[in-house]
């Protein structure tokens, strides 16, 4: 079975690495988060009266 030359391994690594980075950046920039409306869970500030 023939062996691959070291430069061919390097080219293969660079190709797969660039493909992976392209996939990661595409999935990062195409993701659009949706904001969920929370009507019943609003923050209410409570008045604190110190007893001292």
N, C-alpha and C positions, 0 to 999 in steps of 0.2 A: 504494500500500500504506500503510495507516494506521500511525502510529508510536505507541509506548506512552508514556504519561505517566511522568515520573520517579518519582512515588509508586507507580505500578503495578510498576515495576522493583524498587523497594525492597521492596514486599510480596512479590514473587516471590522475591527474594533471601532475605528472612527466612523464608519458607515452606520453601525448599529447605535453608537452613542449619539450621533447627530439625528438619527431617526427617532430615538427615544426623547431627545430634547425637543424636537419638533412636536412630537405628540404631547408632551407635557405642557409646552407653551400654548399649543392650540386648545387643549382642554382647559387651561387656566383662563385664557382670554375669551373663550366662548361661553363660560359659565355665567349665568345671570341670576343672581339671588332674588328671591321674592320676599317682600316685606309682608308679614302677617299682621292684620289689624287686631289689636287687643282692646276691645271696648270696655270690658268689665274689670280689667286689671290695671286701673290707673293708680298712680302713687298719690297718697294723701298725706300731706304734712300734718303732724300732730303737734299741738302746742304743748310745750313742756314747762310746767311751773315748778321751780325748785322750792322745796319746803324749808330751806335753811337760810 
